[in-house]
Amino acid sequence: MTKRRNMRRLSTATLTAAVAFTGVGFGITPALADDAAAAPKITTEQTVMSFSASQQGTPGITSGMTADVTVRIANNGSLSLPGTQFVVKAPSGTTFAKNTFVQKSSRGDSLVLPGVLSDGGKTFTFDHTSYLIPDGVWQDNTFTLKSDAANDRTGAIDDGELLVTGGRAIDVGTRSAIAYTATPRAEQLSVPTILSGGSGSVKIQVNNPENITRPAGTSWVVVAPSGTKFKDNTFIWSTKSFSGVASGTLSSDGRILTYSDSATGGWPNDFLANEFTLVSDANNTRTGLVSDGSFQVTGGTGLPVGTTSKISYNAEIGVSVETPGEDTELEAADVEFAGKGAPNGTITITDGNGAPVASTTVKTDGTWTVKPANPLTPGHKVMTVSQNSNGTVTTAKVEFTVKAPVTARLDVATPARNGRVNAGTITFTGTSNPNAKIELRSIATGDPLGT
């Protein structure tokens, strides 16, 4: 009888469950109850997963050097579960210096955790089954980035990221951008405007902002941008405290300058600037920014090998005057200006007082011609020819003389007017303008009689 009653209790038992709803699943804990008359019940307890990720500060990184970036992941909810996977992509111009990162939490604990590097060190993958961020706790994840030796970027570079791709410890899709401020190891300080046939200087500065004294000895190669060559094989060098002139080896075409010595080194918190003079080809027809020149450290220990900077200049075709020729003498009607310039450039010609004389536009073939708007007065002229090409103004001078107008005159001395002469050879004499051509014709027939 007792056994039958126990069997009846089990058959009418009530099943209760506590269900914990989470972002990744739920757990059910069954229990038996003695109340056979009660209907089955489910009790629930709401829990939340809520995470945020953000970079803590933006480091500055000089090309060839390292710096740490930290991404803070915070558990803002009321649930913590183990296990996560995330992928970290290094910003452009950098790679990860090592395959570990440091994790520190708001509770004070610290760990060094390994990951897997790929894509030439540009991607860091982390997968850990016991990684966990307790609720209400944040964890700082610090990675070491190294800027490429040839990284010539400047300013904020913000295309890196940390992205949670799997696991239960952190919401999948949690993301933070990763950025740094790029400071090139070598940089061109300014970009000169160089006219065709003209010259300009470029200064490349190699920075050593760290408190590091590098051993002496370095080699580098400098390549002139298209349309230019080096004036000679010398350059001016300077640091914060010293300066001088050095010489390298110039290629036969004048476009490549190589340099090597055993004394140049990197001084702590200093720079080394090298100034070179470029000469534009006389027939250089390029316009705008030309940036295919380069400075590159190729050897030695004084400067990081691979340190690179572009070398650029703004190319402009300056205005030139071909006619009138210098110091020529012209009749006013024969004055015509002609020359070369930048296609579609605006040509304006003014006299010595700045008054406009003529204007035109350079043809697409680079030539221009124009006559004065009004006849020029006699005398010596000094004219200024200006060209405006995309906001860049170039000028040229031209000097010439406008002849005074000549009044034609002709006086016949012999034979006298209505005079009589003997038959035979008759000689005519008189006066006229110097170098004037005298022609004698028959009034009756129009035939020429002499000159």
TORKOL-4160 file (C-alpha; in steps of 0.2 Angstrom, whole numbers, padded with zeros to 4 digits, m for minus):
451
<pt num="1" X="0000" Y="0000" Z="0000"/>
<pt num="2" X="0014" Y="0012" Z="0004"/>
<pt num="3" X="0023" Y="0008" Z="m0012"/>
<pt num="4" X="0007" Y="0012" Z="m0022"/>
<pt num="5" X="0006" Y="0029" Z="m0014"/>
<pt num="6" X="0024" Y="0033" Z="m0018"/>
<pt num="7" X="0021" Y="0029" Z="m0036"/>
<pt num="8" X="0006" Y="0040" Z="m0036"/>
<pt num="9" X="0016" Y="0055" Z="m0029"/>
<pt num="10" X="0029" Y="0053" Z="m0043"/>
<pt num="11" X="0017" Y="0052" Z="m0057"/>
<pt num="12" X="0008" Y="0068" Z="m0051"/>
<pt num="13" X="0024" Y="0078" Z="m0047"/>
<pt num="14" X="0025" Y="0096" Z="m0052"/>
<pt num="15" X="0040" Y="0101" Z="m0063"/>
<pt num="16" X="0047" Y="0119" Z="m0059"/>
<pt num="17" X="0061" Y="0127" Z="m0069"/>
<pt num="18" X="0072" Y="0142" Z="m0067"/>
<pt num="19" X="0076" Y="0149" Z="m0084"/>
<pt num="20" X="0090" Y="0161" Z="m0086"/>
<pt num="21" X="0088" Y="0171" Z="m0103"/>
<pt num="22" X="0105" Y="0177" Z="m0110"/>
<pt num="23" X="0111" Y="0184" Z="m0126"/>
<pt num="24" X="0118" Y="0166" Z="m0131"/>
<pt num="25" X="0106" Y="0153" Z="m0124"/>
<pt num="26" X="0097" Y="0148" Z="m0108"/>
<pt num="27" X="0099" Y="0135" Z="m0094"/>
<pt num="28" X="0085" Y="0125" Z="m0086"/>
<pt num="29" X="0086" Y="0118" Z="m0068"/>
<pt num="30" X="0072" Y="0104" Z="m0065"/>
<pt num="31" X="0066" Y="0100" Z="m0047"/>
<pt num="32" X="0052" Y="0089" Z="m0040"/>
<pt num="33" X="0038" Y="0096" Z="m0030"/>
<pt num="34" X="0026" Y="0087" Z="m0019"/>
<pt num="35" X="0011" Y="0097" Z="m0024"/>
<pt num="36" X="0002" Y="0085" Z="m0036"/>
<pt num="37" X="m0013" Y="0096" Z="m0038"/>
<pt num="38" X="m0003" Y="0112" Z="m0044"/>
<pt num="39" X="0000" Y="0115" Z="m0062"/>
<pt num="40" X="0017" Y="0115" Z="m0069"/>
<pt num="41" X="0026" Y="0132" Z="m0067"/>
<pt num="42" X="0041" Y="0141" Z="m0075"/>
<pt num="43" X="0049" Y="0155" Z="m0066"/>
<pt num="44" X="0061" Y="0167" Z="m0075"/>
<pt num="45" X="0076" Y="0178" Z="m0070"/>
<pt num="46" X="0080" Y="0192" Z="m0084"/>
<pt num="47" X="0099" Y="0194" Z="m0087"/>
<pt num="48" X="0108" Y="0206" Z="m0099"/>
<pt num="49" X="0124" Y="0205" Z="m0109"/>
<pt num="50" X="0130" Y="0223" Z="m0114"/>
<pt num="51" X="0147" Y="0227" Z="m0120"/>
<pt num="52" X="0156" Y="0242" Z="m0127"/>
<pt num="53" X="0174" Y="0244" Z="m0134"/>
<pt num="54" X="0184" Y="0260" Z="m0137"/>
<pt num="55" X="0202" Y="0265" Z="m0140"/>
<pt num="56" X="0210" Y="0273" Z="m0125"/>
<pt num="57" X="0220" Y="0288" Z="m0132"/>
<pt num="58" X="0229" Y="0289" Z="m0149"/>
<pt num="59" X="0248" Y="0287" Z="m0149"/>
<pt num="60" X="0260" Y="0295" Z="m0161"/>
<pt num="61" X="0271" Y="0284" Z="m0170"/>
<pt num="62" X="0287" Y="0289" Z="m0180"/>
<pt num="63" X="0290" Y="0278" Z="m0195"/>
<pt num="64" X="0302" Y="0263" Z="m0190"/>
<pt num="65" X="0297" Y="0265" Z="m0172"/>
<pt num="66" X="0284" Y="0256" Z="m0160"/>
<pt num="67" X="0270" Y="0262" Z="m0149"/>
<pt num="68" X="0256" Y="0254" Z="m0139"/>
<pt num="69" X="0238" Y="0255" Z="m0143"/>
<pt num="70" X="0224" Y="0250" Z="m0130"/>
<pt num="71" X="0207" Y="0245" Z="m0133"/>
<pt num="72" X="0195" Y="0245" Z="m0118"/>
<pt num="73" X="0181" Y="0232" Z="m0118"/>
<pt num="74" X="0168" Y="0235" Z="m0104"/>
<pt num="75" X="0155" Y="0223" Z="m0098"/>
<pt num="76" X="0140" Y="0235" Z="m0094"/>
<pt num="77" X="0128" Y="0221" Z="m0091"/>
<pt num="78" X="0124" Y="0208" Z="m0077"/>
<pt num="79" X="0130" Y="0192" Z="m0085"/>
<pt num="80" X="0147" Y="0185" Z="m0089"/>
<pt num="81" X="0151" Y="0169" Z="m0099"/>
<pt num="82" X="0168" Y="0162" Z="m0104"/>
<pt num="83" X="0176" Y="0161" Z="m0122"/>
<pt num="84" X="0179" Y="0174" Z="m0135"/>
<pt num="85" X="0187" Y="0176" Z="m0152"/>
<pt num="86" X="0192" Y="0193" Z="m0159"/>
<pt num="87" X="0202" Y="0199" Z="m0174"/>
<pt num="88" X="0213" Y="0215" Z="m0173"/>
<pt num="89" X="0218" Y="0224" Z="m0189"/>
<pt num="90" X="0233" Y="0236" Z="m0189"/>
<pt num="91" X="0231" Y="0253" Z="m0196"/>
<pt num="92" X="0239" Y="0257" Z="m0213"/>
<pt num="93" X="0257" Y="0259" Z="m0212"/>
<pt num="94" X="0259" Y="0248" Z="m0197"/>
<pt num="95" X="0261" Y="0230" Z="m0191"/>
<pt num="96" X="0260" Y="0221" Z="m0174"/>
<pt num="97" X="0277" Y="0220" Z="m0166"/>
<pt num="98" X="0274" Y="0204" Z="m0157"/>
<pt num="99" X="0261" Y="0190" Z="m0156"/>
<pt num="100" X="0256" Y="0194" Z="m0138"/>
<pt num="101" X="0245" Y="0208" Z="m0129"/>
<pt num="102" X="0243" Y="0213" Z="m0111"/>
<pt num="103" X="0227" Y="0212" Z="m0103"/>
<pt num="104" X="0223" Y="0223" Z="m0087"/>
<pt num="105" X="0206" Y="0224" Z="m0079"/>
<pt num="106" X="0198" Y="0237" Z="m0068"/>
<pt num="107" X="0200" Y="0225" Z="m0053"/>
<pt num="108" X="0219" Y="0226" Z="m0055"/>
<pt num="109" X="0224" Y="0209" Z="m0062"/>
<pt num="110" X="0236" Y="0208" Z="m0077"/>
<pt num="111" X="0240" Y="0195" Z="m0090"/>
<pt num="112" X="0250" Y="0193" Z="m0105"/>
<pt num="113" X="0240" Y="0183" Z="m0118"/>
<pt num="114" X="0246" Y="0175" Z="m0135"/>
<pt num="115" X="0238" Y="0177" Z="m0152"/>
<pt num="116" X="0241" Y="0172" Z="m0170"/>
<pt num="117" X="0249" Y="0185" Z="m0182"/>
<pt num="118" X="0245" Y="0184" Z="m0201"/>
<pt num="119" X="0245" Y="0194" Z="m0217"/>
<pt num="120" X="0263" Y="0199" Z="m0214"/>
<pt num="121" X="0260" Y="0204" Z="m0196"/>
<pt num="122" X="0245" Y="0216" Z="m0200"/>
<pt num="123" X="0232" Y="0204" Z="m0193"/>
<pt num="124" X="0231" Y="0198" Z="m0175"/>
<pt num="125" X="0219" Y="0184" Z="m0170"/>
<pt num="126" X="0214" Y="0179" Z="m0153"/>
<pt num="127" X="0204" Y="0164" Z="m0148"/>
<pt num="128" X="0202" Y="0158" Z="m0130"/>
<pt num="129" X="0189" Y="0147" Z="m0122"/>
<pt num="130" X="0191" Y="0154" Z="m0104"/>
<pt num="131" X="0193" Y="0172" Z="m0108"/>
<pt num="132" X="0180" Y="0181" Z="m0097"/>
<pt num="133" X="0175" Y="0199" Z="m0092"/>
<pt num="134" X="0165" Y="0199" Z="m0076"/>
<pt num="135" X="0149" Y="0210" Z="m0076"/>
<pt num="136" X="0153" Y="0228" Z="m0071"/>
<pt num="137" X="0172" Y="0226" Z="m0076"/>
<pt num="138" X="0182" Y="0233" Z="m0090"/>
<pt num="139" X="0198" Y="0226" Z="m0097"/>
<pt num="140" X="0211" Y="0235" Z="m0106"/>
<pt num="141" X="0219" Y="0225" Z="m0121"/>
<pt num="142" X="0236" Y="0233" Z="m0126"/>
<pt num="143" X="0244" Y="0229" Z="m0142"/>
<pt num="144" X="0261" Y="0235" Z="m0149"/>
<pt num="145" X="0261" Y="0242" Z="m0166"/>
<pt num="146" X="0277" Y="0246" Z="m0177"/>
<pt num="147" X="0277" Y="0259" Z="m0190"/>
<pt num="148" X="0284" Y="0254" Z="m0207"/>
<pt num="149" X="0302" Y="0261" Z="m0210"/>
<pt num="150" X="0295" Y="0268" Z="m0226"/>
<pt num="151" X="0279" Y="0274" Z="m0219"/>
<pt num="152" X="0278" Y="0292" Z="m0226"/>
<pt num="153" X="0260" Y="0295" Z="m0220"/>
<pt num="154" X="0256" Y="0310" Z="m0209"/>
<pt num="155" X="0242" Y="0314" Z="m0197"/>
<pt num="156" X="0228" Y="0303" Z="m0190"/>
<pt num="157" X="0227" Y="0286" Z="m0198"/>
<pt num="158" X="0211" Y="0277" Z="m0191"/>
<pt num="159" X="0208" Y="0262" Z="m0202"/>
<pt num="160" X="0213" Y="0249" Z="m0190"/>
<pt num="161" X="0200" Y="0239" Z="m0179"/>
<pt num="162" X="0196" Y="0226" Z="m0166"/>
<pt num="163" X="0181" Y="0216" Z="m0170"/>
<pt num="164" X="0174" Y="0202" Z="m0159"/>
<pt num="165" X="0170" Y="0187" Z="m0171"/>
<pt num="166" X="0164" Y="0173" Z="m0160"/>
<pt num="167" X="0162" Y="0166" Z="m0142"/>
<pt num="168" X="0151" Y="0170" Z="m0128"/>
<pt num="169" X="0161" Y="0181" Z="m0117"/>
<pt num="170" X="0158" Y="0197" Z="m0128"/>
<pt num="171" X="0144" Y="0201" Z="m0139"/>
<pt num="172" X="0149" Y="0196" Z="m0157"/>
<pt num="173" X="0151" Y="0211" Z="m0168"/>
<pt num="174" X="0157" Y="0222" Z="m0154"/>
<pt num="175" X="0170" Y="0234" Z="m0162"/>
<pt num="176" X="0182" Y="0247" Z="m0159"/>
<pt num="177" X="0192" Y="0258" Z="m0172"/>
<pt num="178" X="0211" Y="0258" Z="m0170"/>
<pt num="179" X="0220" Y="0274" Z="m0174"/>
<pt num="180" X="0237" Y="0282" Z="m0173"/>
<pt num="181" X="0245" Y="0299" Z="m0177"/>
<pt num="182" X="0258" Y="0296" Z="m0190"/>
<pt num="183" X="0275" Y="0306" Z="m0190"/>
<pt num="184" X="0287" Y="0301" Z="m0204"/>
<pt num="185" X="0305" Y="0298" Z="m0200"/>
<pt num="186" X="0309" Y="0307" Z="m0215"/>
<pt num="187" X="0299" Y="0321" Z="m0223"/>
<pt num="188" X="0300" Y="0335" Z="m0236"/>
<pt num="189" X="0298" Y="0351" Z="m0227"/>
<pt num="190" X="0291" Y="0361" Z="m0242"/>
<pt num="191" X="0286" Y="0359" Z="m0260"/>
<pt num="192" X="0294" Y="0372" Z="m0271"/>
<pt num="193" X="0287" Y="0378" Z="m0288"/>
<pt num="194" X="0300" Y="0376" Z="m0301"/>
<pt num="195" X="0297" Y="0384" Z="m0319"/>
<pt num="196" X="0303" Y="0375" Z="m0334"/>
<pt num="197" X="0322" Y="0379" Z="m0336"/>
<pt num="198" X="0322" Y="0386" Z="m0318"/>
<pt num="199" X="0328" Y="0379" Z="m0301"/>
<pt num="200" X="0322" Y="0377" Z="m0284"/>
<pt num="201" X="0328" Y="0368" Z="m0268"/>
<pt num="202" X="0320" Y="0354" Z="m0258"/>
<pt num="203" X="0324" Y="0350" Z="m0240"/>
<pt num="204" X="0322" Y="0332" Z="m0233"/>
<pt num="205" X="0322" Y="0331" Z="m0214"/>
<pt num="206" X="0326" Y="0315" Z="m0205"/>
<pt num="207" X="0319" Y="0315" Z="m0187"/>
<pt num="208" X="0325" Y="0307" Z="m0172"/>
<pt num="209" X="0312" Y="0312" Z="m0159"/>
<pt num="210" X="0317" Y="0297" Z="m0147"/>
<pt num="211" X="0330" Y="0298" Z="m0133"/>
<pt num="212" X="0341" Y="0287" Z="m0143"/>
<pt num="213" X="0359" Y="0290" Z="m0149"/>
<pt num="214" X="0361" Y="0279" Z="m0165"/>
<pt num="215" X="0379" Y="0274" Z="m0170"/>
<pt num="216" X="0388" Y="0283" Z="m0184"/>
<pt num="217" X="0388" Y="0278" Z="m0202"/>
<pt num="218" X="0374" Y="0279" Z="m0215"/>
<pt num="219" X="0371" Y="0278" Z="m0234"/>
<pt num="220" X="0357" Y="0285" Z="m0244"/>
<pt num="221" X="0351" Y="0288" Z="m0262"/>
<pt num="222" X="0341" Y="0303" Z="m0268"/>
<pt num="223" X="0332" Y="0302" Z="m0285"/>
<pt num="224" X="0326" Y="0318" Z="m0293"/>
<pt num="225" X="0308" Y="0320" Z="m0298"/>
<pt num="226" X="0303" Y="0318" Z="m0317"/>
<pt num="227" X="0308" Y="0333" Z="m0327"/>
<pt num="228" X="0322" Y="0338" Z="m0316"/>
<pt num="229" X="0340" Y="0334" Z="m0311"/>
<pt num="230" X="0352" Y="0340" Z="m0297"/>
<pt num="231" X="0361" Y="0356" Z="m0300"/>
<pt num="232" X="0377" Y="0347" Z="m0294"/>
<pt num="233" X="0383" Y="0334" Z="m0282"/>
<pt num="234" X="0383" Y="0345" Z="m0266"/>
<pt num="235" X="0370" Y="0348" Z="m0253"/>
<pt num="236" X="0368" Y="0358" Z="m0237"/>
<pt num="237" X="0365" Y="0348" Z="m0221"/>
<pt num="238" X="0360" Y="0355" Z="m0204"/>
<pt num="239" X="0355" Y="0349" Z="m0187"/>
<pt num="240" X="0348" Y="0359" Z="m0172"/>
<pt num="241" X="0366" Y="0365" Z="m0168"/>
<pt num="242" X="0377" Y="0362" Z="m0183"/>
<pt num="243" X="0377" Y="0364" Z="m0202"/>
<pt num="244" X="0389" Y="0362" Z="m0217"/>
<pt num="245" X="0391" Y="0357" Z="m0235"/>
<pt num="246" X="0393" Y="0339" Z="m0241"/>
<pt num="247" X="0395" Y="0330" Z="m0258"/>
<pt num="248" X="0390" Y="0314" Z="m0265"/>
<pt num="249" X="0391" Y="0305" Z="m0281"/>
<pt num="250" X="0380" Y="0311" Z="m0296"/>
<pt num="251" X="0374" Y="0299" Z="m0310"/>
<pt num="252" X="0379" Y="0304" Z="m0328"/>
<pt num="253" X="0361" Y="0310" Z="m0331"/>
<pt num="254" X="0361" Y="0321" Z="m0315"/>
<pt num="255" X="0346" Y="0312" Z="m0308"/>
<pt num="256" X="0353" Y="0301" Z="m0295"/>
<pt num="257" X="0363" Y="0307" Z="m0280"/>
<pt num="258" X="0371" Y="0294" Z="m0269"/>
<pt num="259" X="0380" Y="0298" Z="m0252"/>
<pt num="260" X="0389" Y="0287" Z="m0239"/>
<pt num="261" X="0400" Y="0292" Z="m0224"/>
<pt num="262" X="0405" Y="0284" Z="m0208"/>
<pt num="263" X="0401" Y="0300" Z="m0197"/>
<pt num="264" X="0383" Y="0303" Z="m0199"/>
<pt num="265" X="0372" Y="0297" Z="m0184"/>
<pt num="266" X="0356" Y="0300" Z="m0176"/>
<pt num="267" X="0357" Y="0311" Z="m0161"/>
<pt num="268" X="0343" Y="0310" Z="m0148"/>
<pt num="269" X="0329" Y="0322" Z="m0150"/>
<pt num="270" X="0336" Y="0330" Z="m0165"/>
<pt num="271" X="0335" Y="0330" Z="m0184"/>
<pt num="272" X="0346" Y="0330" Z="m0199"/>
<pt num="273" X="0340" Y="0340" Z="m0214"/>
<pt num="274" X="0348" Y="0339" Z="m0231"/>
<pt num="275" X="0344" Y="0352" Z="m0244"/>
<pt num="276" X="0346" Y="0349" Z="m0263"/>
<pt num="277" X="0345" Y="0360" Z="m0278"/>
<pt num="278" X="0334" Y="0354" Z="m0292"/>
<pt num="279" X="0335" Y="0361" Z="m0310"/>
<pt num="280" X="0320" Y="0359" Z="m0321"/>
<pt num="281" X="0323" Y="0354" Z="m0339"/>
<pt num="282" X="0322" Y="0368" Z="m0352"/>
<pt num="283" X="0309" Y="0359" Z="m0362"/>
<pt num="284" X="0299" Y="0352" Z="m0346"/>
<pt num="285" X="0281" Y="0353" Z="m0351"/>
<pt num="286" X="0274" Y="0346" Z="m0335"/>
<pt num="287" X="0262" Y="0356" Z="m0324"/>
<pt num="288" X="0255" Y="0353" Z="m0307"/>
<pt num="289" X="0262" Y="0342" Z="m0293"/>
<pt num="290" X="0276" Y="0330" Z="m0298"/>
<pt num="291" X="0280" Y="0318" Z="m0284"/>
<pt num="292" X="0290" Y="0303" Z="m0291"/>
<pt num="293" X="0307" Y="0308" Z="m0283"/>
<pt num="294" X="0313" Y="0299" Z="m0267"/>
<pt num="295" X="0325" Y="0300" Z="m0253"/>
<pt num="296" X="0329" Y="0283" Z="m0245"/>
<pt num="297" X="0342" Y="0277" Z="m0232"/>
<pt num="298" X="0350" Y="0261" Z="m0240"/>
<pt num="299" X="0363" Y="0256" Z="m0227"/>
<pt num="300" X="0373" Y="0259" Z="m0211"/>
<pt num="301" X="0367" Y="0261" Z="m0193"/>
<pt num="302" X="0366" Y="0280" Z="m0191"/>
<pt num="303" X="0348" Y="0280" Z="m0198"/>
<pt num="304" X="0335" Y="0267" Z="m0199"/>
<pt num="305" X="0338" Y="0257" Z="m0216"/>
<pt num="306" X="0322" Y="0259" Z="m0226"/>
<pt num="307" X="0318" Y="0277" Z="m0220"/>
<pt num="308" X="0310" Y="0285" Z="m0235"/>
<pt num="309" X="0303" Y="0301" Z="m0241"/>
<pt num="310" X="0295" Y="0307" Z="m0257"/>
<pt num="311" X="0302" Y="0321" Z="m0266"/>
<pt num="312" X="0290" Y="0333" Z="m0275"/>
<pt num="313" X="0289" Y="0349" Z="m0284"/>
<pt num="314" X="0275" Y="0360" Z="m0292"/>
<pt num="315" X="0280" Y="0361" Z="m0311"/>
<pt num="316" X="0275" Y="0376" Z="m0320"/>
<pt num="317" X="0279" Y="0382" Z="m0338"/>
<pt num="318" X="0285" Y="0400" Z="m0336"/>
<pt num="319" X="0281" Y="0413" Z="m0350"/>
<pt num="320" X="0294" Y="0417" Z="m0362"/>
<pt num="321" X="0295" Y="0430" Z="m0376"/>
<pt num="322" X="0303" Y="0426" Z="m0393"/>
<pt num="323" X="0298" Y="0442" Z="m0402"/>
<pt num="324" X="0301" Y="0456" Z="m0402"/>
<pt num="325" X="0320" Y="0452" Z="m0401"/>
<pt num="326" X="0330" Y="0460" Z="m0387"/>
<pt num="327" X="0334" Y="0478" Z="m0392"/>
<pt num="328" X="0327" Y="0477" Z="m0410"/>
<pt num="329" X="0320" Y="0493" Z="m0419"/>
<pt num="330" X="0303" Y="0491" Z="m0427"/>
<pt num="331" X="0290" Y="0501" Z="m0436"/>
<pt num="332" X="0275" Y="0503" Z="m0425"/>
<pt num="333" X="0265" Y="0493" Z="m0437"/>
<pt num="334" X="0277" Y="0479" Z="m0437"/>
<pt num="335" X="0276" Y="0476" Z="m0418"/>
<pt num="336" X="0269" Y="0459" Z="m0413"/>
<pt num="337" X="0273" Y="0449" Z="m0397"/>
<pt num="338" X="0275" Y="0430" Z="m0398"/>
<pt num="339" X="0282" Y="0417" Z="m0386"/>
<pt num="340" X="0278" Y="0401" Z="m0376"/>
<pt num="341" X="0269" Y="0397" Z="m0360"/>
<pt num="342" X="0258" Y="0385" Z="m0351"/>
<pt num="343" X="0243" Y="0379" Z="m0361"/>
<pt num="344" X="0227" Y="0390" Z="m0358"/>
<pt num="345" X="0238" Y="0402" Z="m0347"/>
<pt num="346" X="0232" Y="0420" Z="m0348"/>
<pt num="347" X="0245" Y="0432" Z="m0355"/>
<pt num="348" X="0245" Y="0451" Z="m0351"/>
<pt num="349" X="0257" Y="0463" Z="m0357"/>
<pt num="350" X="0260" Y="0480" Z="m0349"/>
<pt num="351" X="0271" Y="0495" Z="m0352"/>
<pt num="352" X="0283" Y="0503" Z="m0340"/>
<pt num="353" X="0269" Y="0512" Z="m0331"/>
<pt num="354" X="0259" Y="0497" Z="m0329"/>
<pt num="355" X="0246" Y="0501" Z="m0342"/>
<pt num="356" X="0239" Y="0487" Z="m0352"/>
<pt num="357" X="0246" Y="0485" Z="m0370"/>
<pt num="358" X="0239" Y="0468" Z="m0375"/>
<pt num="359" X="0232" Y="0451" Z="m0369"/>
<pt num="360" X="0229" Y="0434" Z="m0375"/>
<pt num="361" X="0228" Y="0415" Z="m0371"/>
<pt num="362" X="0241" Y="0402" Z="m0373"/>
<pt num="363" X="0236" Y="0390" Z="m0386"/>
<pt num="364" X="0236" Y="0371" Z="m0382"/>
<pt num="365" X="0252" Y="0369" Z="m0391"/>
<pt num="366" X="0261" Y="0381" Z="m0379"/>
<pt num="367" X="0263" Y="0396" Z="m0391"/>
<pt num="368" X="0255" Y="0413" Z="m0390"/>
<pt num="369" X="0255" Y="0428" Z="m0402"/>
<pt num="370" X="0247" Y="0445" Z="m0400"/>
<pt num="371" X="0248" Y="0463" Z="m0407"/>
<pt num="372" X="0246" Y="0479" Z="m0397"/>
<pt num="373" X="0228" Y="0484" Z="m0394"/>
<pt num="374" X="0233" Y="0502" Z="m0400"/>
<pt num="375" X="0249" Y="0508" Z="m0410"/>
<pt num="376" X="0264" Y="0511" Z="m0399"/>
<pt num="377" X="0272" Y="0528" Z="m0398"/>
<pt num="378" X="0290" Y="0530" Z="m0404"/>
<pt num="379" X="0304" Y="0527" Z="m0392"/>
<pt num="380" X="0313" Y="0514" Z="m0382"/>
<pt num="381" X="0301" Y="0502" Z="m0373"/>
<pt num="382" X="0302" Y="0491" Z="m0358"/>
<pt num="383" X="0287" Y="0479" Z="m0357"/>
<pt num="384" X="0282" Y="0466" Z="m0344"/>
<pt num="385" X="0274" Y="0450" Z="m0350"/>
<pt num="386" X="0264" Y="0441" Z="m0337"/>
<pt num="387" X="0257" Y="0424" Z="m0337"/>
<pt num="388" X="0244" Y="0417" Z="m0325"/>
<pt num="389" X="0242" Y="0398" Z="m0325"/>
<pt num="390" X="0231" Y="0391" Z="m0312"/>
<pt num="391" X="0235" Y="0405" Z="m0300"/>
<pt num="392" X="0254" Y="0404" Z="m0303"/>
<pt num="393" X="0260" Y="0420" Z="m0310"/>
<pt num="394" X="0277" Y="0421" Z="m0320"/>
<pt num="395" X="0284" Y="0436" Z="m0329"/>
<pt num="396" X="0297" Y="0440" Z="m0342"/>
<pt num="397" X="0304" Y="0457" Z="m0348"/>
<pt num="398" X="0306" Y="0463" Z="m0366"/>
<pt num="399" X="0315" Y="0478" Z="m0373"/>
<pt num="400" X="0314" Y="0486" Z="m0390"/>
<pt num="401" X="0313" Y="0502" Z="m0399"/>
<pt num="402" X="0298" Y="0509" Z="m0410"/>
<pt num="403" X="0305" Y="0520" Z="m0424"/>
<pt num="404" X="0298" Y="0537" Z="m0426"/>
<pt num="405" X="0287" Y="0539" Z="m0441"/>
<pt num="406" X="0296" Y="0545" Z="m0457"/>
<pt num="407" X="0288" Y="0559" Z="m0468"/>
<pt num="408" X="0292" Y="0556" Z="m0486"/>
<pt num="409" X="0300" Y="0570" Z="m0496"/>
<pt num="410" X="0308" Y="0571" Z="m0513"/>
<pt num="411" X="0316" Y="0587" Z="m0521"/>
<pt num="412" X="0323" Y="0587" Z="m0539"/>
<pt num="413" X="0337" Y="0599" Z="m0541"/>
<pt num="414" X="0342" Y="0595" Z="m0559"/>
<pt num="415" X="0335" Y="0597" Z="m0572"/>
<pt num="416" X="0326" Y="0612" Z="m0567"/>
<pt num="417" X="0307" Y="0612" Z="m0568"/>
<pt num="418" X="0302" Y="0616" Z="m0586"/>
<pt num="419" X="0320" Y="0618" Z="m0590"/>
<pt num="420" X="0328" Y="0613" Z="m0607"/>
<pt num="421" X="0342" Y="0600" Z="m0609"/>
<pt num="422" X="0353" Y="0594" Z="m0623"/>
<pt num="423" X="0349" Y="0578" Z="m0631"/>
<pt num="424" X="0359" Y="0563" Z="m0624"/>
<pt num="425" X="0362" Y="0557" Z="m0607"/>
<pt num="426" X="0352" Y="0566" Z="m0594"/>
<pt num="427" X="0357" Y="0565" Z="m0575"/>
<pt num="428" X="0344" Y="0569" Z="m0562"/>
<pt num="429" X="0349" Y="0575" Z="m0545"/>
<pt num="430" X="0340" Y="0580" Z="m0529"/>
<pt num="431" X="0337" Y="0576" Z="m0511"/>
<pt num="432" X="0326" Y="0563" Z="m0502"/>
<pt num="433" X="0325" Y="0553" Z="m0486"/>
<pt num="434" X="0340" Y="0543" Z="m0481"/>
<pt num="435" X="0341" Y="0526" Z="m0489"/>
<pt num="436" X="0325" Y="0530" Z="m0499"/>
<pt num="437" X="0324" Y="0521" Z="m0516"/>
<pt num="438" X="0321" Y="0533" Z="m0531"/>
<pt num="439" X="0313" Y="0527" Z="m0546"/>
<pt num="440" X="0311" Y="0538" Z="m0563"/>
<pt num="441" X="0296" Y="0534" Z="m0574"/>
<pt num="442" X="0289" Y="0542" Z="m0590"/>
<pt num="443" X="0274" Y="0551" Z="m0588"/>
<pt num="444" X="0268" Y="0548" Z="m0605"/>
<pt num="445" X="0271" Y="0529" Z="m0605"/>
<pt num="446" X="0274" Y="0524" Z="m0587"/>
<pt num="447" X="0289" Y="0515" Z="m0592"/>
<pt num="448" X="0304" Y="0515" Z="m0580"/>
<pt num="449" X="0318" Y="0526" Z="m0585"/>
<pt num="450" X="0330" Y="0523" Z="m0571"/>
<pt num="451" X="0332" Y="0520" Z="m0552"/>
